Structures are given as C-alpha cells and as structure tokens.
Amino acid sequence: MNSELTPTQESNRLFWIDAARGFSIFGIFMVNIGAFSAPYFLYGGEEQGWTSSVDPWIQVIIDIFFQASFYTLFSILFGFGIQIMKDRIIARGISLYPFLLRRLFILLCFGMVHAFLLWHGDILLTYGMVGILSLLLLHVRAETKLGIGSVLLVGSVSFLSFLYYISRDYLDFVNHPMIEQSFVNYQSNDIRTIWMQNYQDWVYSNSAFSLFFLTLVLLPLFLFGMFLAEKRWLHEPVKYKSILIKLWVIAFVCFIGFKIGPYAFGNPLWLSYIQDNIGGMFSALFYILSITLLAGTGLGRKLLKPFAYVGRMALTNYISQSIISFILFYGVGFGLYGSVSPFLGVVFVVTIFTGQVFFSRWWFMRFRFGPLEWVWRSLTYWKKQPLRK
C-alpha cells in the first residue's frame, strides 16, 4: 500500500463538481457585491438608498435565484470534498483526524485574514470552525448523516422563524446612525479607519446568537454533501441518472415553492429565514444536479468549462473578488462605496468574473493548482507541492 497522500490528479477530478464550485463562486459574488458596496445589507434602508425603478427588480431576481443559494451550494460541495478526502486518506492507511484538522485549521487562518483585513462577510472562518465540528460525525452512516442534518436544519429554521413571526412588527428596522458611519469610514483614505469599521460590522453580524444558528444551518449542509459523496450519485451520473432526475424534479418544485412562494404573500420578512435556508438548500441541490446532468452532454461540457476553470481555484477566486472589491469600493482605492446601484453591481460582477475565467484558464495552462490552493495544499501535506506543469 502506498501510504503517501498526494492531491487529486487533474485526470481524476470530477469536471461537473469543479463547474459547480465555479458557478457558486459567481453566485456568491452576485450577492456579496451588494453587501460590499453599501451598508444596506446589514443595516436596512435600501429603499431610500436605491431609488431607480430597475433596482427593485434586480433585487428580486437576486433574492430568488442567488440569495442563500450559492453559499449553500458551496457548503454542500465543501462537505462533499471532506468525505472524498476521508475516503482517500483511509484507503492510504494514513491517520485521518490530524490531517483533516490541519487542513481545516489552515482554512480557518485564511478566514481570519480575509474577515479582518478584507471583508466582514467572510465565510471561510466559519467553514473552518463548523468543518472541525463536522468531523465528529465523519464515521456515522450516510443515512444517519442525512437524518441528523435534516432534523438540525428543519428544527433550527422552524424555531427561529417562529421567533421572527412573533416579533414581525419590529423586523423592518433601519439603523440610520450605522449607515451614516459606514459611509464615512469606508470612504476614508485611512486604512485603519476602514479596518475598524470592518471589524465593527463583523462583530455586529457574528454575535453568539447568530453564530449558533449559522452553525445549525452550515453543519447540515456539510452533512448533506457528505451523504451525496458516500452515495456516489454524483461520481457516476450515468449509472444513477434515474435517481438524479427524480431528485432534480423534487428540488425544482421545492425551489420554486420556497424561494418564489413567499412573494405570493407579499414576501414578509419573517418568512425570509425559511426562504433562505430551506429554499436555498433546494435551489442549491437543483443547481448542482442541473450542472451534473448538463455535463453529460457535449454542449453542456462546453458551456460549463469556463465555470470549471474558476472552480478549480475557488479559494483564490473567492479571495480575489474581495481584494478587487476592497480596491473598488473603499477610500484607499476608487472610493465607490455607496454609489453603485444593484444594476451596476451586476455589470461589475459579470465583468470581473469573466476576467477570472480567462485568468484561471491561462493559469492552468501553466500550473497545477491555483496560487492559494498551492499554499493550502503544501501546508496541509507538510510538503512543498510541485506547482508548474
């Protein structure tokens, strides 16, 4: 038995999983740019800030098709990746937990740098913490993972939605002092002032209460990803095509019901947690199944190839989006904070993501891993990985 563990070779990668990761990076950026460029995502008041007639329609489209769908998709894929790595480690006879703990701790460190130096909306720090927690359930049966994840997700979403319902008259709150402070500080050309505001926003959005319920959402998504990896339905889509199509139909119906359904009742704020986390889970499942089935066709592979390039260096592209946004929106760069409408934000996203597609393609013609992926792998494996092809 060869006990030396090495990164997955390019020829062994699942093309449709890389494409799904790239698609999720695009969708995450579509949501994040609104929170990066204005304070309304955290503190309310977008009706007063974005007054163009087209802005509400853009926000509705983002709410239905993007909001909570793509970090959810990325979370499922994250759990999927942990399970695949577990199987490879065990097959090589290597000690499992030290390796995975080291990998997740390094991700946690990436998250700390990203959260406090670039953007308060970072998810990597939380991924690292919840990923470590998920290791406690790594050896339970696939069906048990699915059951535990379902109970945690439905239970936590139901409880918090009940709290939202009984306090629904107080949810539509606009924090005008914090909005004004955000404008002043993020438009400052003093990077310490920007970091101070960023830290304040991180603390505001990551209270103990928020982190607890975020954990109860992310952990089930990781478990769902592990379940899919154990079942190998996405490994062999031709063999399991009938199962994938049945799941696709269920996911599509629930996606429409939970994401669009609330608009039939005026889209009340107290329903948003259900819309985001139950609807977002089904929309993520719909997206990943659609990509998997589409990849089985010649035209589908051509359409998905740009996303696969981005997905192979998802960490680098995710962090790069924050670096670019930091330069675009804050006072130490171009200072566009507060002056970008949702429509213009979409234009920015499409333009920047297109650039990332071309850069990623160029990079992989020359190198084996993305830049940050290479650092992550080298630290994880305790060995400098070959970078150039």
KOLMI-801912 format. One record per residue (C-alpha): residue number from 1; residue in one letter; x, y, z. Coordinates in Angstrom, 1 decimal. Layout:
<tifis>
NUM,A,X,Y,Z .
...
</tifis>
This chain:
<tifis>
1,M,0.0,0.0,0.0 .
2,N,1.3,3.4,-0.9 .
3,S,0.9,5.5,2.3 .
4,E,1.9,8.8,0.7 .
5,L,-1.1,11.0,0.2 .
6,T,-1.0,13.5,-2.6 .
7,P,-3.5,16.0,-4.1 .
8,T,-6.1,14.7,-6.5 .
9,Q,-4.6,14.5,-10.0 .
10,E,-6.2,16.6,-12.8 .
11,S,-7.3,13.5,-14.7 .
12,N,-9.2,12.2,-11.6 .
13,R,-11.2,15.3,-10.9 .
14,L,-15.0,15.4,-11.4 .
15,F,-15.5,18.0,-14.0 .
16,W,-19.1,18.8,-13.0 .
17,I,-18.1,19.3,-9.4 .
18,D,-15.4,21.9,-10.4 .
19,A,-18.0,23.6,-12.6 .
20,A,-20.5,23.7,-9.7 .
21,R,-17.8,25.3,-7.5 .
22,G,-17.1,27.9,-10.2 .
23,F,-20.8,28.6,-10.6 .
24,S,-21.2,29.0,-6.8 .
25,I,-18.3,31.5,-6.9 .
26,F,-20.2,33.5,-9.5 .
27,G,-23.4,33.4,-7.5 .
28,I,-21.7,34.2,-4.2 .
29,F,-20.2,37.3,-5.8 .
30,M,-23.5,38.4,-7.2 .
31,V,-24.9,38.5,-3.6 .
32,N,-21.7,39.8,-1.9 .
33,I,-21.1,42.8,-4.1 .
34,G,-24.3,44.4,-2.7 .
35,A,-23.0,44.0,0.8 .
36,F,-19.5,45.1,-0.1 .
37,S,-20.6,48.3,-1.8 .
38,A,-23.2,49.6,0.6 .
39,P,-24.4,49.2,4.2 .
40,Y,-28.0,48.3,3.5 .
41,F,-27.5,44.5,3.7 .
42,L,-26.6,44.8,7.3 .
43,Y,-28.5,47.9,8.5 .
44,G,-31.5,48.2,6.2 .
45,G,-32.6,51.3,4.2 .
46,E,-32.1,50.0,0.7 .
47,E,-35.4,51.6,-0.4 .
48,Q,-34.0,55.0,0.4 .
49,G,-30.6,54.3,-1.0 .
50,W,-31.5,52.6,-4.3 .
51,T,-34.3,54.6,-5.9 .
52,S,-34.1,53.7,-9.6 .
53,S,-37.1,51.9,-11.0 .
54,V,-35.0,49.0,-12.1 .
55,D,-33.3,48.4,-8.7 .
56,P,-36.2,46.6,-7.0 .
57,W,-36.5,44.2,-9.9 .
58,I,-32.7,43.4,-9.8 .
59,Q,-33.1,42.8,-6.0 .
60,V,-36.0,40.4,-6.6 .
61,I,-34.0,38.4,-9.1 .
62,I,-31.0,38.3,-6.8 .
63,D,-33.3,37.3,-3.9 .
64,I,-34.9,34.4,-5.8 .
65,F,-32.1,33.0,-7.8 .
66,F,-28.9,34.0,-5.9 .
67,Q,-29.5,34.9,-2.2 .
68,A,-28.7,32.0,0.1 .
69,S,-28.5,29.6,-2.9 .
70,F,-24.8,29.8,-3.6 .
71,Y,-23.1,29.8,-0.2 .
72,T,-25.5,26.9,0.4 .
73,L,-24.3,25.2,-2.8 .
74,F,-20.7,25.8,-1.8 .
75,S,-21.4,24.4,1.7 .
76,I,-22.8,21.2,0.2 .
77,L,-19.7,20.9,-2.0 .
78,F,-17.5,21.5,1.0 .
79,G,-19.0,18.6,2.8 .
80,F,-18.7,16.6,-0.4 .
81,G,-15.0,17.3,-0.5 .
82,I,-14.4,16.4,3.1 .
83,Q,-16.0,13.0,2.5 .
84,I,-14.0,12.3,-0.6 .
85,M,-10.8,13.2,1.2 .
86,K,-11.7,11.0,4.1 .
87,D,-12.1,8.0,1.8 .
88,R,-8.7,8.7,0.1 .
89,I,-6.9,9.1,3.4 .
90,I,-8.4,5.8,4.8 .
91,A,-7.5,4.0,1.6 .
92,R,-3.9,5.0,2.0 .
93,G,-3.8,4.0,5.7 .
94,I,-2.9,7.5,6.9 .
95,S,-4.0,8.9,10.2 .
96,L,-7.3,10.7,9.4 .
97,Y,-8.0,13.3,12.0 .
98,P,-4.6,15.0,12.3 .
99,F,-4.6,15.5,8.5 .
100,L,-8.2,16.9,8.3 .
101,L,-7.7,19.1,11.4 .
102,R,-4.6,20.6,10.0 .
103,R,-6.4,21.3,6.7 .
104,L,-9.3,22.9,8.4 .
105,F,-7.1,24.9,10.8 .
106,I,-5.3,26.4,7.8 .
107,L,-8.6,27.3,6.2 .
108,L,-9.6,29.0,9.5 .
109,C,-6.4,31.1,9.3 .
110,F,-7.2,32.1,5.7 .
111,G,-10.6,33.1,7.0 .
112,M,-9.2,35.2,9.8 .
113,V,-7.1,37.2,7.4 .
114,H,-9.9,37.6,5.0 .
115,A,-12.5,38.6,7.6 .
116,F,-10.5,41.2,9.4 .
117,L,-8.3,42.7,6.7 .
118,L,-10.6,42.5,3.7 .
119,W,-14.3,41.9,4.4 .
120,H,-16.6,41.3,7.4 .
121,G,-18.8,39.0,5.3 .
122,D,-16.2,36.2,5.2 .
123,I,-17.4,32.6,5.3 .
124,L,-14.1,30.8,5.5 .
125,L,-13.6,31.4,9.2 .
126,T,-17.0,29.8,10.0 .
127,Y,-16.3,27.0,7.5 .
128,G,-13.2,26.1,9.4 .
129,M,-14.9,26.0,12.7 .
130,V,-18.0,24.1,11.6 .
131,G,-15.8,21.8,9.5 .
132,I,-13.9,20.8,12.6 .
133,L,-17.3,20.1,14.3 .
134,S,-18.4,18.0,11.4 .
135,L,-15.5,15.6,11.9 .
136,L,-17.4,14.3,14.9 .
137,L,-19.9,12.8,12.5 .
138,L,-17.5,11.6,9.9 .
139,H,-17.9,7.9,10.6 .
140,V,-21.7,7.7,11.0 .
141,R,-23.7,6.0,8.3 .
142,A,-24.8,8.1,5.3 .
143,E,-28.4,7.8,6.2 .
144,T,-27.7,8.9,9.7 .
145,K,-25.9,12.0,8.4 .
146,L,-28.9,12.8,6.3 .
147,G,-31.3,12.3,9.2 .
148,I,-29.2,14.4,11.7 .
149,G,-28.8,17.2,9.1 .
150,S,-32.5,17.3,8.3 .
151,V,-33.5,17.4,12.0 .
152,L,-31.0,20.2,12.7 .
153,L,-31.9,22.3,9.6 .
154,V,-35.7,22.0,9.9 .
155,G,-35.7,22.4,13.7 .
156,S,-33.4,25.4,13.8 .
157,V,-35.2,27.2,10.9 .
158,S,-38.6,26.5,12.3 .
159,F,-37.7,27.8,15.7 .
160,L,-36.0,31.0,14.5 .
161,S,-38.8,31.6,12.0 .
162,F,-41.3,31.4,14.9 .
163,L,-39.3,34.0,16.8 .
164,Y,-39.3,36.2,13.7 .
165,Y,-43.1,35.8,13.4 .
166,I,-43.9,36.8,16.9 .
167,S,-41.6,39.8,16.6 .
168,R,-42.5,40.6,13.0 .
169,D,-43.6,44.2,13.8 .
170,Y,-40.0,45.1,14.7 .
171,L,-38.1,43.4,11.9 .
172,D,-38.2,46.3,9.4 .
173,F,-35.7,48.4,11.3 .
174,V,-33.3,50.8,9.7 .
175,N,-30.1,51.7,11.6 .
176,H,-29.5,55.2,10.3 .
177,P,-26.6,56.1,12.6 .
178,M,-24.6,52.9,11.5 .
179,I,-25.5,53.6,7.8 .
180,E,-24.0,57.1,8.1 .
181,Q,-21.0,55.9,10.0 .
182,S,-20.3,53.2,7.4 .
183,F,-20.4,55.8,4.6 .
184,V,-17.9,58.0,6.4 .
185,N,-15.5,55.2,7.5 .
186,Y,-15.4,53.1,4.3 .
187,Q,-14.9,56.2,2.2 .
188,S,-12.0,57.2,4.3 .
189,N,-8.5,57.0,2.9 .
190,D,-7.2,55.8,6.2 .
191,I,-6.9,52.0,6.1 .
192,R,-7.1,51.8,9.9 .
193,T,-10.5,53.5,9.9 .
194,I,-11.7,51.1,7.2 .
195,W,-10.4,48.1,9.2 .
196,M,-12.1,49.5,12.4 .
197,Q,-15.5,49.7,10.6 .
198,N,-15.0,46.3,9.0 .
199,Y,-14.3,44.8,12.5 .
200,Q,-17.4,46.6,13.9 .
201,D,-19.5,45.1,11.1 .
202,W,-18.1,41.7,11.7 .
203,V,-19.0,41.8,15.4 .
204,Y,-22.5,43.1,14.5 .
205,S,-23.2,40.2,12.1 .
206,N,-21.4,37.5,14.2 .
207,S,-22.9,37.6,17.6 .
208,A,-23.0,34.4,19.6 .
209,F,-26.7,34.0,18.7 .
210,S,-26.0,34.5,15.0 .
211,L,-23.0,32.1,15.0 .
212,F,-25.0,29.4,16.9 .
213,F,-27.9,29.4,14.3 .
214,L,-25.4,29.7,11.4 .
215,T,-23.7,26.6,12.7 .
216,L,-27.1,24.8,12.8 .
217,V,-27.5,25.7,9.1 .
218,L,-24.0,25.0,7.8 .
219,L,-23.4,21.7,9.7 .
220,P,-26.5,20.1,8.0 .
221,L,-25.3,21.3,4.6 .
222,F,-21.9,19.8,5.2 .
223,L,-23.6,16.5,6.2 .
224,F,-25.8,16.6,3.1 .
225,G,-22.6,16.9,1.0 .
226,M,-21.0,14.0,2.8 .
227,F,-24.2,12.0,2.2 .
228,L,-24.1,12.7,-1.6 .
229,A,-20.4,11.7,-1.7 .
230,E,-21.0,8.4,0.1 .
231,K,-23.8,7.5,-2.2 .
232,R,-21.6,8.3,-5.2 .
233,W,-24.6,9.5,-7.2 .
234,L,-22.5,12.5,-8.4 .
235,H,-19.5,10.3,-9.1 .
236,E,-21.3,8.2,-11.6 .
237,P,-24.1,10.3,-13.0 .
238,V,-24.7,7.9,-16.0 .
239,K,-25.2,4.9,-13.7 .
240,Y,-27.5,6.9,-11.3 .
241,K,-29.2,9.0,-13.9 .
242,S,-32.8,8.0,-12.9 .
243,I,-32.1,8.9,-9.3 .
244,L,-30.6,12.2,-10.2 .
245,I,-33.6,13.1,-12.4 .
246,K,-36.1,12.3,-9.6 .
247,L,-34.1,14.4,-7.2 .
248,W,-33.9,17.2,-9.8 .
249,V,-37.7,17.3,-10.1 .
250,I,-38.2,17.4,-6.3 .
251,A,-35.5,20.1,-5.9 .
252,F,-37.0,22.2,-8.7 .
253,V,-40.5,22.0,-7.3 .
254,C,-39.3,22.9,-3.7 .
255,F,-37.0,25.6,-5.1 .
256,I,-40.0,27.3,-6.8 .
257,G,-42.2,26.8,-3.7 .
258,F,-39.9,28.1,-1.1 .
259,K,-38.0,30.7,-3.0 .
260,I,-40.8,32.2,-5.1 .
261,G,-43.8,31.2,-2.9 .
262,P,-43.3,33.9,-0.3 .
263,Y,-43.9,36.5,-2.9 .
264,A,-47.5,35.3,-3.2 .
265,F,-47.9,36.6,0.4 .
266,G,-46.0,39.8,-0.1 .
267,N,-42.6,38.3,0.8 .
268,P,-42.9,39.1,4.6 .
269,L,-39.6,39.5,6.4 .
270,W,-40.4,36.8,9.0 .
271,L,-40.5,34.2,6.2 .
272,S,-37.0,35.2,5.0 .
273,Y,-35.2,32.6,7.1 .
274,I,-37.3,29.8,5.6 .
275,Q,-36.9,31.2,2.2 .
276,D,-33.2,31.5,2.5 .
277,N,-32.3,28.3,4.3 .
278,I,-34.9,25.7,3.2 .
279,G,-35.5,27.3,-0.2 .
280,G,-31.7,28.0,-0.6 .
281,M,-31.0,24.3,0.2 .
282,F,-33.3,23.1,-2.5 .
283,S,-32.1,25.7,-5.1 .
284,A,-28.5,24.6,-4.4 .
285,L,-29.5,21.0,-4.9 .
286,F,-31.3,22.0,-8.1 .
287,Y,-28.2,23.8,-9.4 .
288,I,-25.7,21.0,-8.7 .
289,L,-28.0,18.4,-10.2 .
290,S,-28.6,20.5,-13.3 .
291,I,-24.9,21.0,-13.7 .
292,T,-24.2,17.3,-13.3 .
293,L,-26.8,16.3,-15.8 .
294,L,-25.8,19.0,-18.2 .
295,A,-22.2,17.9,-18.1 .
296,G,-23.3,14.6,-19.6 .
297,T,-23.8,16.3,-23.0 .
298,G,-21.3,17.7,-25.4 .
299,L,-22.8,21.2,-25.5 .
300,G,-23.2,21.1,-21.7 .
301,R,-19.5,20.5,-21.2 .
302,K,-18.6,23.4,-23.4 .
303,L,-21.0,25.7,-21.6 .
304,L,-19.6,24.6,-18.2 .
305,K,-15.9,24.7,-19.0 .
306,P,-15.5,28.4,-18.0 .
307,F,-17.0,27.7,-14.6 .
308,A,-14.8,24.6,-14.2 .
309,Y,-11.6,26.7,-14.6 .
310,V,-12.8,29.1,-11.9 .
311,G,-13.9,26.2,-9.6 .
312,R,-10.6,24.5,-9.7 .
313,M,-9.1,27.6,-7.9 .
314,A,-12.2,28.6,-6.0 .
315,L,-10.3,29.8,-2.9 .
316,T,-8.1,32.1,-4.9 .
317,N,-11.0,33.5,-6.9 .
318,Y,-13.1,34.0,-3.8 .
319,I,-10.4,35.9,-2.1 .
320,S,-9.5,37.8,-5.3 .
321,Q,-13.1,39.1,-5.5 .
322,S,-12.7,40.6,-2.1 .
323,I,-9.4,42.2,-3.0 .
324,I,-10.9,43.7,-6.1 .
325,S,-14.0,44.9,-4.3 .
326,F,-11.8,46.4,-1.5 .
327,I,-9.9,48.4,-4.1 .
328,L,-13.1,49.4,-6.0 .
329,F,-15.3,50.5,-3.1 .
330,Y,-13.2,51.7,-0.2 .
331,G,-11.5,55.1,0.2 .
332,V,-8.0,53.7,-0.1 .
333,G,-8.9,52.7,-3.7 .
334,F,-11.5,54.2,-6.0 .
335,G,-14.0,55.0,-3.2 .
336,L,-17.2,53.8,-5.0 .
337,Y,-18.8,52.8,-1.7 .
338,G,-22.5,53.8,-1.7 .
339,S,-22.5,54.9,-5.3 .
340,V,-23.1,51.6,-7.1 .
341,S,-26.7,50.6,-7.9 .
342,P,-27.8,46.9,-7.9 .
343,F,-27.8,47.0,-11.8 .
344,L,-24.3,48.4,-11.9 .
345,G,-23.3,45.8,-9.4 .
346,V,-24.4,43.1,-11.7 .
347,V,-22.4,44.6,-14.5 .
348,F,-19.3,44.7,-12.2 .
349,V,-19.8,41.0,-11.2 .
350,V,-20.2,39.8,-14.8 .
351,T,-17.1,41.8,-15.9 .
352,I,-14.9,40.7,-13.0 .
353,F,-16.0,37.1,-13.2 .
354,T,-15.3,37.0,-16.9 .
355,G,-11.8,38.2,-16.2 .
356,Q,-11.4,35.5,-13.6 .
357,V,-12.4,32.9,-16.2 .
358,F,-9.7,34.0,-18.6 .
359,F,-7.1,34.3,-15.9 .
360,S,-8.0,30.9,-14.5 .
361,R,-7.7,29.3,-17.9 .
362,W,-4.4,31.0,-18.5 .
363,W,-3.1,29.9,-15.1 .
364,F,-4.0,26.2,-15.5 .
365,M,-2.2,26.1,-18.9 .
366,R,1.0,26.6,-16.8 .
367,F,0.3,25.5,-13.3 .
368,R,-1.2,22.6,-11.4 .
369,F,-3.0,24.5,-8.7 .
370,G,-4.3,28.0,-8.0 .
371,P,-1.9,30.2,-6.0 .
372,L,-3.7,30.0,-2.7 .
373,E,-4.7,26.3,-3.3 .
374,W,-1.0,25.6,-3.7 .
375,V,-0.2,27.2,-0.4 .
376,W,-3.1,25.4,1.3 .
377,R,-2.1,22.0,-0.1 .
378,S,1.6,22.5,0.7 .
379,L,0.9,23.4,4.3 .
380,T,-1.7,20.6,4.6 .
381,Y,0.6,17.9,3.2 .
382,W,3.6,19.2,5.1 .
383,K,5.4,19.2,1.8 .
384,K,6.0,21.7,-0.9 .
385,Q,3.8,20.7,-3.8 .
386,P,5.0,20.9,-7.5 .
387,L,3.4,24.0,-8.9 .
388,R,4.5,24.2,-12.6 .
389,K,3.2,21.7,-15.1 .
</tifis>
